[in-house]
Amino acid sequence: MTDYNEILNSGIVKFEREIFPILIHNNLIVKNPDFFHQYFPKIVDRLDAQKVSIESKISFLRMHVDSKKSFESFDRMTLTDLTLILAQAMFGYFQIFKSYLLGCIDLSKVKMTTNPPKLSEMVKKLAEFRNSDGGLLFHYDGLRKFFNLDVSYALEHDLWWLNENLEFTFEEIDGTVISYNVGELQGELASINAIVLAFAKNYVKNFDGSNYDNMIQTYPHLFK
């Protein structure tokens, strides 16, 4: 099983070191007074409830495996529920990240004209952006992998299914069929969770520093 917190912390560090400073340095982020809309706390509470449900089911799975029972003998309905909840939680975080980019990136600078743009389109435009010296800031394949656009696309367009082992299965953009077991799927959830946490924390620090302490109290889940 994956170490959720280890993957979460690794993703936060990578975003804070390798992505957000580049966006700031090149003035690609703009201040958005509506960064947290009125229903955001309720959405965060829902995501937190999903994570609690996930953790409880995974603890049952761990106890099952630790007692030397086969993975195949674990209750299939619980495993199905776990996979479905993991997928739904991931979709929620991807949508939050999409809203962050849509509301905080200067779309005119990256020549984004589609309204509203898709996450994959925004990431592609970021990868194509050139600084004042004409250099590229990001490598597209690196961003595509880090932001896991293939999983995001499958979730957004409902193009995934459960295989015979109840694994999350989808077709990548290039046609490759990929399956994630519960542990791998939990790792993907940790990765997108990390991006949302890191973006929120660093955005507020840079654009609403005077209100940072208040936001820590208002949105504790986003400022761990």
KOLDRENFI-187856 format. One record per residue: residue number from 0; residue in one letter; x, y, z of N, C-alpha, C in turn. Coordinates in steps of 0.05 Angstrom, whole numbers, plus 5000, padded with zeros to 4 digits. Layout:
- NUM:a:X:Y:Z:X:Y:Z:X:Y:Z
...
// end
This chain:
- 0:m:5017:4976:5000:5000:5000:5000:5018:5025:5000
- 1:t:5008:5046:4988:5023:5070:4985:5024:5086:5012
- 2:d:5046:5101:5015:5048:5120:5038:5037:5146:5029
- 3:y:5012:5152:5035:4998:5175:5025:5013:5201:5032
- 4:n:5021:5204:5057:5034:5228:5066:5061:5233:5053
- 5:e:5075:5211:5048:5101:5213:5035:5098:5224:5007
- 6:i:5079:5214:4992:5074:5223:4965:5064:5252:4965
- 7:l:5046:5257:4984:5035:5284:4987:5057:5305:4992
- 8:n:5074:5299:5011:5095:5318:5018:5115:5322:4995
- 9:s:5121:5300:4981:5140:5301:4958:5128:5318:4936
- 10:g:5102:5315:4931:5089:5331:4910:5088:5361:4917
- 11:i:5083:5367:4943:5083:5395:4952:5110:5407:4948
- 12:v:5131:5393:4956:5159:5404:4953:5165:5409:4924
- 13:k:5159:5390:4906:5165:5393:4878:5150:5417:4866
- 14:f:5125:5421:4873:5109:5443:4862:5121:5469:4872
- 15:e:5128:5470:4898:5138:5495:4910:5166:5502:4899
- 16:r:5181:5482:4892:5209:5488:4883:5211:5492:4853
- 17:e:5195:5476:4838:5200:5474:4809:5179:5487:4791
- 18:i:5155:5494:4803:5134:5504:4786:5124:5532:4794
- 19:f:5115:5534:4819:5104:5560:4827:5123:5583:4825
- 20:p:5148:5581:4834:5167:5603:4831:5171:5612:4802
- 21:i:5170:5594:4783:5173:5601:4755:5149:5617:4746
- 22:l:5125:5609:4755:5101:5624:4747:5102:5652:4758
- 23:i:5111:5655:4783:5113:5681:4796:5134:5699:4782
- 24:h:5157:5687:4778:5179:5702:4766:5172:5713:4738
- 25:n:5156:5699:4724:5149:5707:4697:5121:5721:4695
- 26:n:5112:5729:4719:5087:5745:4721:5063:5731:4707
- 27:l:5062:5705:4710:5040:5691:4697:5016:5688:4715
- 28:i:5018:5695:4740:4996:5693:4759:4985:5720:4766
- 29:v:4959:5723:4766:4947:5748:4773:4930:5745:4798
- 30:k:4925:5768:4812:4910:5767:4836:4880:5763:4830
- 31:n:4868:5744:4843:4840:5738:4839:4825:5742:4866
- 32:p:4810:5763:4868:4796:5769:4894:4776:5747:4902
- 33:d:4767:5731:4883:4748:5710:4889:4761:5683:4889
- 34:f:4786:5682:4898:4801:5657:4898:4786:5635:4913
- 35:f:4775:5641:4937:4759:5623:4952:4730:5632:4950
- 36:h:4713:5618:4935:4685:5626:4934:4670:5616:4958
- 37:q:4645:5625:4961:4630:5622:4986:4624:5592:4993
- 38:y:4623:5575:4973:4617:5547:4979:4642:5530:4982
- 39:f:4666:5542:4980:4690:5527:4980:4694:5511:5006
- 40:p:4688:5522:5030:4691:5506:5054:4674:5481:5054
- 41:k:4650:5483:5043:4633:5459:5042:4644:5438:5023
- 42:i:4656:5447:5001:4669:5428:4983:4693:5415:4996
- 43:v:4709:5430:5011:4732:5419:5025:4723:5399:5046
- 44:d:4701:5405:5060:4690:5386:5079:4682:5360:5066
- 45:r:4670:5362:5042:4662:5338:5028:4686:5321:5020
- 46:l:4707:5335:5010:4731:5320:5003:4744:5307:5027
- 47:d:4743:5321:5050:4754:5310:5074:4738:5285:5083
- 48:a:4711:5286:5080:4694:5263:5087:4701:5239:5069
- 49:q:4706:5245:5044:4713:5224:5025:4740:5211:5034
- 50:k:4759:5228:5042:4785:5217:5050:4782:5200:5075
- 51:v:4765:5208:5094:4761:5192:5118:4749:5165:5111
- 52:s:4730:5165:5092:4718:5140:5083:4740:5122:5070
- 53:i:4756:5135:5054:4778:5120:5040:4797:5107:5060
- 54:e:4805:5123:5080:4824:5114:5100:4813:5091:5116
- 55:s:4787:5092:5123:4775:5071:5139:4774:5045:5123
- 56:k:4767:5046:5097:4766:5022:5081:4794:5011:5075
- 57:i:4813:5029:5072:4841:5019:5068:4851:5006:5093
- 58:s:4844:5016:5116:4852:5003:5141:4841:4974:5143
- 59:f:4817:4970:5134:4805:4943:5133:4821:4925:5114
- 60:l:4828:4937:5091:4844:4922:5071:4871:4915:5082
- 61:r:4884:4933:5096:4910:4928:5108:4909:4905:5129
- 62:m:4888:4907:5146:4885:4886:5166:4880:4859:5153
- 63:h:4865:4859:5132:4859:4834:5117:4885:4822:5106
- 64:v:4901:4838:5094:4927:4829:5082:4946:4821:5104
- 65:d:4948:4837:5125:4966:4832:5147:4960:4806:5162
- 66:s:4935:4797:5160:4927:4772:5173:4932:4748:5156
- 67:k:4948:4753:5134:4957:4731:5116:4935:4721:5098
- 68:k:4913:4736:5096:4892:4729:5078:4899:4739:5050
- 69:s:4889:4726:5029:4895:4735:5002:4880:4760:4995
- 70:f:4892:4776:4978:4879:4801:4969:4853:4794:4955
- 71:e:4853:4772:4940:4830:4764:4924:4806:4757:4942
- 72:s:4811:4750:4967:4789:4742:4984:4776:4766:4999
- 73:f:4788:4790:4994:4776:4814:5007:4749:4819:4995
- 74:d:4731:4830:5011:4703:4835:5003:4703:4853:4977
- 75:r:4691:4842:4956:4692:4856:4930:4675:4881:4930
- 76:m:4654:4881:4945:4637:4906:4946:4652:4928:4960
- 77:t:4666:4922:4981:4682:4943:4995:4704:4953:4977
- 78:l:4717:4935:4962:4738:4943:4944:4727:4960:4921
- 79:t:4704:4953:4911:4691:4969:4890:4685:4997:4901
- 80:d:4673:4999:4925:4667:5025:4937:4692:5041:4940
- 81:l:4713:5029:4949:4738:5043:4954:4749:5055:4928
- 82:t:4748:5039:4907:4758:5049:4881:4741:5072:4871
- 83:l:4715:5070:4874:4697:5091:4865:4701:5117:4881
- 84:i:4705:5114:4907:4709:5138:4923:4736:5151:4917
- 85:l:4756:5135:4913:4782:5146:4905:4780:5162:4879
- 86:a:4766:5151:4860:4763:5164:4834:4748:5190:4837
- 87:q:4727:5190:4853:4711:5214:4856:4726:5236:4871
- 88:a:4742:5228:4891:4759:5247:4905:4779:5260:4887
- 89:m:4792:5243:4870:4811:5253:4851:4799:5274:4832
- 90:f:4775:5267:4822:4761:5285:4803:4756:5312:4817
- 91:g:4748:5311:4842:4744:5336:4857:4769:5354:4858
- 92:y:4792:5341:4864:4817:5357:4866:4825:5367:4838
- 93:f:4821:5351:4817:4828:5361:4791:4811:5385:4783
- 94:q:4786:5385:4790:4768:5407:4784:4776:5432:4799
- 95:i:4785:5429:4824:4795:5452:4840:4820:5463:4827
- 96:f:4838:5446:4819:4863:5455:4807:4857:5470:4780
- 97:k:4838:5459:4765:4830:5472:4740:4819:5500:4746
- 98:s:4803:5503:4767:4792:5529:4774:4814:5548:4783
- 99:y:4835:5538:4796:4858:5554:4804:4872:5566:4780
- 100:l:4878:5549:4760:4891:5558:4736:4874:5578:4721
- 101:l:4848:5571:4719:4830:5588:4704:4828:5616:4716
- 102:g:4827:5617:4743:4823:5642:4757:4848:5657:4763
- 103:c:4871:5644:4762:4896:5657:4771:4918:5660:4750
- 104:i:4916:5645:4729:4936:5648:4708:4928:5670:4688
- 105:d:4947:5687:4680:4941:5707:4660:4938:5693:4633
- 106:l:4914:5687:4626:4908:5671:4602:4917:5685:4577
- 107:s:4916:5712:4577:4924:5727:4553:4954:5723:4547
- 108:k:4970:5721:4569:4999:5718:4565:5006:5691:4553
- 109:v:4990:5671:4560:4995:5644:4548:4978:5639:4523
- 110:k:4966:5660:4514:4950:5659:4489:4928:5638:4490
- 111:m:4914:5638:4512:4892:5620:4516:4866:5634:4509
- 112:t:4853:5624:4489:4828:5638:4479:4803:5621:4483
- 113:t:4806:5595:4486:4782:5578:4489:4767:5586:4515
- 114:n:4741:5587:4514:4726:5595:4537:4703:5575:4542
- 115:p:4703:5561:4565:4726:5560:4583:4747:5539:4574
- 116:p:4772:5544:4578:4793:5525:4569:4792:5500:4586
- 117:k:4801:5478:4574:4804:5453:4588:4831:5452:4603
- 118:l:4833:5436:4623:4858:5434:4638:4881:5426:4620
- 119:s:4876:5407:4602:4898:5398:4584:4907:5421:4566
- 120:e:4888:5438:4558:4895:5461:4540:4911:5482:4556
- 121:m:4904:5487:4581:4919:5507:4597:4947:5497:4602
- 122:v:4950:5472:4608:4977:5461:4614:4994:5462:4589
- 123:k:4982:5455:4566:4997:5456:4540:5006:5485:4534
- 124:k:4989:5504:4539:4996:5532:4534:5018:5542:4553
- 125:l:5017:5532:4578:5039:5539:4596:5065:5528:4586
- 126:a:5065:5504:4575:5089:5491:4565:5099:5505:4540
- 127:e:5082:5519:4526:5090:5533:4501:5099:5562:4506
- 128:f:5094:5572:4531:5100:5600:4537:5131:5604:4537
- 129:r:5139:5626:4525:5168:5633:4524:5172:5659:4540
- 130:n:5194:5660:4555:5200:5683:4570:5212:5705:4552
- 131:s:5221:5727:4565:5230:5750:4549:5255:5743:4533
- 132:d:5270:5722:4541:5293:5714:4526:5286:5693:4505
- 133:g:5261:5686:4503:5253:5667:4482:5255:5638:4491
- 134:g:5261:5634:4516:5264:5607:4526:5238:5595:4537
- 135:l:5235:5569:4535:5212:5555:4546:5216:5552:4576
- 136:l:5194:5555:4591:5196:5553:4620:5193:5524:4629
- 137:f:5177:5509:4615:5171:5481:4623:5174:5462:4600
- 138:h:5177:5437:4607:5177:5416:4587:5149:5403:4588
- 139:y:5136:5402:4565:5108:5394:4565:5104:5366:4576
- 140:d:5121:5347:4568:5118:5319:4578:5121:5318:4608
- 141:g:5138:5335:4619:5142:5336:4648:5117:5347:4662
- 142:l:5105:5368:4652:5081:5379:4663:5058:5359:4660
- 143:r:5056:5347:4637:5034:5328:4631:5035:5305:4651
- 144:k:5059:5295:4657:5062:5273:4676:5057:5282:4704
- 145:f:5068:5305:4712:5065:5315:4740:5036:5321:4746
- 146:f:5022:5333:4727:4994:5340:4731:4975:5317:4723
- 147:n:4987:5295:4714:4972:5271:4707:4948:5277:4689
- 148:l:4953:5289:4666:4931:5297:4649:4916:5274:4637
- 149:d:4928:5251:4635:4914:5227:4624:4892:5219:4643
- 150:v:4898:5218:4669:4878:5210:4689:4856:5232:4690
- 151:s:4865:5257:4690:4846:5279:4691:4827:5277:4667
- 152:y:4837:5272:4643:4820:5270:4619:4800:5247:4622
- 153:a:4810:5224:4632:4792:5201:4635:4770:5207:4655
- 154:l:4776:5220:4677:4756:5227:4697:4736:5247:4686
- 155:e:4747:5268:4674:4729:5290:4665:4710:5280:4643
- 156:h:4719:5262:4626:4702:5252:4604:4690:5225:4610
- 157:d:4692:5216:4636:4681:5190:4644:4689:5167:4626
- 158:l:4715:5166:4621:4726:5146:4603:4743:5126:4619
- 159:w:4733:5116:4641:4747:5096:4657:4727:5075:4665
- 160:w:4739:5052:4674:4722:5029:4681:4737:5012:4702
- 161:l:4723:4992:4712:4736:4973:4730:4742:4947:4715
- 162:n:4767:4938:4716:4773:4913:4703:4765:4889:4720
- 163:e:4773:4865:4712:4764:4841:4726:4775:4839:4755
- 164:n:4796:4855:4760:4807:4856:4787:4797:4880:4803
- 165:l:4777:4893:4793:4765:4917:4805:4785:4940:4806
- 166:e:4804:4941:4787:4823:4962:4786:4813:4985:4769
- 167:f:4821:5010:4776:4815:5033:4760:4829:5031:4733
- 168:t:4815:5030:4711:4827:5026:4685:4818:5047:4666
- 169:f:4836:5057:4650:4830:5079:4631:4849:5077:4607
- 170:e:4842:5091:4586:4859:5093:4563:4873:5120:4562
- 171:e:4900:5119:4560:4914:5144:4559:4909:5157:4531
- 172:i:4917:5182:4529:4913:5197:4505:4925:5184:4481
- 173:d:4948:5170:4485:4961:5156:4462:4950:5128:4457
- 174:g:4929:5120:4472:4916:5095:4467:4924:5072:4485
- 175:t:4944:5077:4502:4954:5057:4521:4933:5053:4543
- 176:v:4926:5027:4548:4908:5021:4570:4923:5017:4596
- 177:i:4916:5031:4617:4930:5031:4642:4910:5023:4664
- 178:s:4920:5007:4683:4904:4999:4706:4919:5006:4732
- 179:y:4904:5018:4751:4916:5024:4777:4902:5008:4799
- 180:n:4917:4994:4815:4904:4981:4838:4899:5002:4860
- 181:v:4887:4993:4882:4879:5012:4902:4903:5029:4913
- 182:g:4925:5016:4917:4949:5030:4927:4959:5051:4908
- 183:e:4960:5043:4882:4969:5062:4861:4949:5085:4858
- 184:l:4924:5079:4859:4903:5099:4857:4905:5119:4880
- 185:q:4910:5109:4904:4913:5126:4927:4937:5145:4923
- 186:g:4958:5134:4911:4982:5150:4905:4976:5173:4886
- 187:e:4959:5167:4866:4951:5188:4847:4934:5210:4861
- 188:l:4917:5201:4879:4901:5220:4895:4920:5238:4911
- 189:a:4940:5226:4924:4959:5242:4939:4973:5263:4922
- 190:s:4979:5256:4897:4994:5274:4879:4978:5298:4872
- 191:i:4952:5295:4864:4936:5318:4857:4928:5333:4882
- 192:n:4924:5320:4904:4919:5334:4930:4943:5352:4936
- 193:a:4967:5343:4932:4991:5359:4937:4992:5384:4921
- 194:i:4984:5382:4895:4984:5405:4878:4964:5426:4887
- 195:v:4940:5417:4895:4920:5436:4905:4929:5450:4930
- 196:l:4940:5434:4949:4950:5446:4974:4972:5466:4969
- 197:a:4992:5458:4952:5015:5476:4948:5007:5501:4933
- 198:f:4989:5499:4913:4980:5522:4899:4966:5542:4917
- 199:a:4947:5532:4933:4932:5549:4951:4950:5563:4971
- 200:k:4967:5548:4984:4985:5560:5004:5003:5582:4992
- 201:n:5015:5576:4970:5034:5595:4958:5021:5618:4945
- 202:y:4997:5613:4934:4982:5636:4922:4974:5656:4943
- 203:v:4963:5646:4965:4955:5665:4986:4979:5679:4998
- 204:k:5001:5665:5002:5025:5678:5013:5034:5701:4995
- 205:n:5033:5697:4969:5043:5717:4950:5023:5740:4944
- 206:f:4997:5733:4945:4977:5753:4936:4958:5763:4957
- 207:d:4958:5750:4981:4941:5759:5002:4954:5754:5029
- 208:g:4980:5762:5030:4996:5756:5054:4985:5767:5080
- 209:s:4973:5791:5078:4962:5803:5102:4939:5788:5114
- 210:n:4926:5771:5097:4903:5755:5106:4910:5726:5110
- 211:y:4936:5720:5108:4945:5692:5109:4937:5677:5134
- 212:d:4942:5690:5157:4935:5677:5183:4905:5671:5185
- 213:n:4889:5690:5176:4860:5686:5177:4852:5663:5159
- 214:m:4865:5661:5136:4858:5639:5117:4866:5612:5128
- 215:i:4888:5612:5144:4896:5587:5156:4873:5577:5175
- 216:q:4861:5595:5189:4839:5588:5207:4814:5580:5191
- 217:t:4808:5595:5169:4784:5590:5154:4786:5565:5137
- 218:y:4809:5560:5126:4813:5536:5108:4836:5519:5118
- 219:p:4833:5507:5142:4856:5492:5154:4865:5469:5136
- 220:h:4847:5457:5121:4854:5434:5105:4873:5441:5082
- 221:l:4873:5467:5075:4890:5475:5052:4917:5486:5061
- 222:f:4922:5488:5087:4947:5500:5096:4960:5482:5117
- 223:k:4961:5456:5111:4974:5438:5130:5004:5442:5129
// end
